[in-house]
Amino acid sequence: MDSNSKVYVAGNTGLVGSAIVRMLHRKGYTNILSTPSSHFDLRRQDDVGRFFQINEPEYVYLAAAKVGGIGANRDYPAHFIYDNLMIQSNIINASRKFGVKKLLFLGSSCIYPKMCEQPIKEEYLMTGPLEPTNDAYAIAKIAGIKMCQAYRKQYGFNAISLMPTNLYGPNDNFDRETSHVLPALISKFSDAKESGDFVTCWGDGSAMREFLHVDDLAEACFTCMKDYNSPEPINVGTGEDVTIKQLAETIAKTVGYDDIINWDTSKPNGTPRKVLNVDKIKSLGWEPSISLEDGIQSTYEWYKDMV
């Protein structure tokens, strides 16, 4: 993949896709393709095929997906499984059909069993039951991994799969009803600071999570597009985790909220702990460079500029 290659970033306006586009621009890539949502519905096979036939991409970053937090996954499982199955199936199939040289599929660490041994190694996939609150999304992502492997086996198609941990950064979704925990907390604490209200968080704060800034993920994607060609998925994360309580306190300090934090224990905690083993990605020379504190600060600054 050189600076003149046609590179298609599916999902270019989302959290991950926009970070990949920023990264490619920084590295001097000038031929970056995207699908205008007003003209192409990635859930429709004909639309995706038409886009590939017209634009003839050589490399594909498949970052398009329907994503959300615990509440959204619990309330709209049909949307999550249908939309993600359709999007990824159409793009993977069209990539093979129209001669794409390499495709990078982005999954999620939620593909791993709920009660998984920690830190989570890639080989733990499908060794136990999934977390029920997001199993529809997880099953769609597992299907994407298996589709990449099947297309490699049957057609010799070079498709790889990356499994990132919890992501955050610019262009995240800050809607409290549908967002993930970190952006939801930034929104909550920011609003509470202005209104003087107390903040209430879901669960008891004991669940442990790992967080990766999306710009670090984009660099990992570039590394893997260059240097990783295995059919097996590869984890991307920091290898370090914090409790949700620690996360909330860090965000409160960053925002300047110094009031009470209430915990609603009638709400689910989700998986008790989830931290990835990242030995494989680090063996390629990639390391995360943005600390959680610095990442939260920069994300909060971006959020303030947008509201």
Buried (B, 14 or more C-beta within 10 A) or exposed (E): BEEEBBBBBBBBBBBBBBBBBBBBEEEEBEBBBBBEEEEBBBBEBEBBBBBBEEBEBBBBBBBBBBBBBBBBBBEBBEBBBBBBBBBBBBBBBBBBBBEBBBBBBBBBBBBBBBEBEBBBBBEBBEEEEBBBBBBBBBBBBBBBBEBBBBBBEEEEBBBBBBBBBBBBBBBBBBEBEBBBBBBBBBBBBBBBBEEEEEBEBBBBBEBBBBBBBBBBBBBBBBBBBEEBEEBEBBBBBBBBBBBBBBBBBBBBBBBEBEEEBEBEEEBBBBBEBBBBBBEBBBEBEBBBEBEBEEBBBBBBEBBEEEE
